């Protein structure tokens, strides 16, 4: 029966398309410190949150005056119908 060597551990890559050799602890830490993909995801999340806050604030500000406009138009339309 085939058995892998102790110093050679196969792990899946992020894409899951292949296998790669496991790296040493120092190399893994160095690669982790250079990796900025998590920071990019957090930045996109913050941007999406700020945009949603701006949209909600704008909708609340315009919502009241828009409701008044529809009420005015509705009263004029119902007043114009004999």
Phi, psi and omega per residue, in radians:
X1 nan 2.431 -3.103
X2 -1.341 2.396 3.131
X3 -2.366 2.288 -3.130
X4 -1.198 2.670 3.082
X5 -1.173 2.685 -3.113
X6 -1.172 -0.567 -3.078
X7 -1.574 0.084 -3.084
X8 -2.268 1.778 -3.099
X9 -1.922 2.252 3.135
X10 -1.605 2.308 3.083
X11 -2.291 2.736 3.130
X12 -1.369 2.530 3.041
X13 -1.396 3.016 -3.108
X14 -1.083 -0.632 -3.135
X15 -1.351 -0.296 -3.132
X16 1.308 0.160 -3.060
X17 -1.475 -0.392 -3.087
X18 -2.714 -2.982 -3.134
X19 -2.070 2.661 3.093
X20 -2.413 2.881 -3.138
X21 -1.381 2.404 3.132
X22 -1.163 2.415 -3.090
X23 -1.682 2.911 -3.129
X24 -1.273 2.900 -3.104
X25 -1.092 -0.714 -3.131
X26 -1.148 -0.746 3.125
X27 -1.132 -0.699 3.133
X28 -1.143 -0.718 3.118
X29 -1.152 -0.745 3.124
X30 -1.081 -0.757 3.131
X31 -1.151 -0.663 3.120
X32 -1.114 -0.728 -3.136
X33 -1.191 -0.525 3.118
X34 -1.437 -0.338 -3.084
X35 -1.255 2.200 -3.133
X36 -2.019 0.209 -3.093
X37 -1.183 -0.618 3.092
X38 -1.164 -0.704 3.106
X39 -1.115 -0.663 3.120
X40 -1.131 -0.725 3.118
X41 -1.120 -0.697 3.109
X42 -1.144 -0.713 3.109
X43 -1.079 -0.769 3.104
X44 -1.103 -0.656 3.097
X45 -1.119 -0.737 3.105
X46 -1.143 -0.704 3.097
X47 -1.090 -0.775 3.126
X48 -1.100 -0.685 3.120
X49 -1.133 -0.755 3.128
X50 -1.137 -0.688 3.110
X51 -1.135 -0.734 -3.138
X52 -1.157 -0.656 3.078
X53 -1.100 -0.740 3.122
X54 -1.121 -0.709 3.134
X55 -1.158 -0.763 3.133
X56 -1.123 -0.762 3.122
X57 -1.085 -0.763 3.111
X58 -1.130 -0.697 -3.137
X59 -1.160 -0.682 3.112
X60 -1.188 -0.665 -3.141
X61 -1.202 -0.721 -3.112
X62 -1.442 -0.455 -3.059
X63 -1.007 -0.765 -3.128
X64 -1.144 -0.823 -3.131
X65 -1.213 -0.558 3.106
X66 -1.203 -0.682 3.069
X67 -1.094 -0.719 3.086
X68 -1.102 -0.686 3.124
X69 -1.103 -0.787 3.129
X70 -1.122 -0.649 3.095
X71 -1.119 -0.749 3.124
X72 -1.100 -0.812 -3.137
X73 -1.116 -0.718 3.139
X74 -1.100 -0.734 3.140
X75 -1.185 -0.631 3.105
X76 -1.221 -0.659 3.139
X77 -1.190 -0.789 3.137
X78 -1.198 -0.500 3.078
X79 -1.291 -0.467 -3.105
X80 -1.442 -0.338 3.139
X81 -1.461 2.164 -3.103
X82 -1.266 nan nan
